């Protein structure tokens, strides 16, 4: 997940980041670390590691960070996609 591999909209502050996560969106700080909201806890995934924080702790630790709405840009090769599904339908 490199920055150049995704489109990122800068969010205004941590409260906006939490609002997006409550809607099921993924938020990032640097294009490598991602944050999601799961069971009222913010889960941070980063290069093979993960941990979760209470929302209050997340705010205390990350309130000065910049956040971006993470949108992974995925290009689907229609020909390969069709071949894949033909193979598994046999």
C-alpha positions in Angstrom: 0.0 0.0 0.0 2.2 2.8 -1.2 0.9 6.3 -1.4 1.2 6.3 -5.2 -0.9 3.1 -5.4 -4.0 4.8 -3.8 -6.1 7.9 -4.0 -6.2 9.8 -0.8 -8.5 12.6 0.3 -7.1 14.6 3.2 -9.4 14.8 6.2 -9.8 17.9 8.3 -9.1 16.4 11.7 -9.2 13.3 13.9 -13.0 13.7 14.5 -13.6 13.5 10.7 -11.4 10.4 10.5 -13.4 8.8 13.3 -16.7 9.8 11.5 -15.5 8.1 8.3 -14.4 5.0 10.2 -17.9 4.8 11.8 -19.3 4.6 8.3 -17.1 1.7 7.5 -14.4 3.5 5.6 -10.7 3.0 6.0 -8.4 5.8 7.1 -4.7 6.1 6.7 -2.0 8.4 8.1 0.8 7.7 5.7 -0.5 5.3 3.0 1.1 2.3 4.8 -0.7 2.2 8.2 -4.5 1.8 8.0 -7.1 2.4 10.7 -10.6 0.8 10.8 -13.3 0.8 13.5 -14.2 -2.6 14.8 -16.4 -3.2 17.8 -16.0 0.4 19.1 -12.2 0.1 18.9 -9.8 1.6 16.4 -7.7 -1.2 14.8 -4.3 -0.1 13.3 -2.8 -2.4 10.7 0.8 -1.8 9.7 3.3 -4.0 7.8 2.3 -7.3 9.5 1.4 -5.9 12.9 -1.9 -4.8 14.4 -3.3 -3.5 17.6 -6.5 -2.0 18.8 -7.3 1.1 20.9 -10.3 2.5 22.6 -11.5 5.6 20.7 -10.4 7.9 23.5 -6.9 6.5 23.5 -6.7 6.7 19.7 -7.7 10.4 20.0 -5.1 11.0 22.7 -2.3 9.3 20.7 -3.1 10.5 17.2 -4.9 13.9 17.6 -2.1 15.8 15.9 -1.7 13.5 13.0 -2.9 14.1 9.4 -5.4 11.6 8.1 -6.6 10.6 4.7 -9.5 8.6 3.4 -8.0 5.5 2.0 -9.3 4.4 -1.4 -7.3 1.6 -2.9 -7.2 2.0 -6.6 -7.8 -1.4 -8.1 -7.6 -2.1 -11.8 -9.4 -5.2 -12.9 -8.2 -7.1 -16.0 -11.5 -8.2 -17.4 -10.0 -10.9 -19.5 -8.1 -12.5 -16.6 -11.2 -12.1 -14.4 -13.4 -13.9 -16.9 -10.8 -16.7 -17.3 -10.5 -17.1 -13.5 -14.3 -17.6 -13.1 -14.5 -19.9 -16.2 -11.8 -22.1 -14.6 -13.5 -22.4 -11.2 -17.0 -23.0 -12.7 -15.8 -26.3 -14.3 
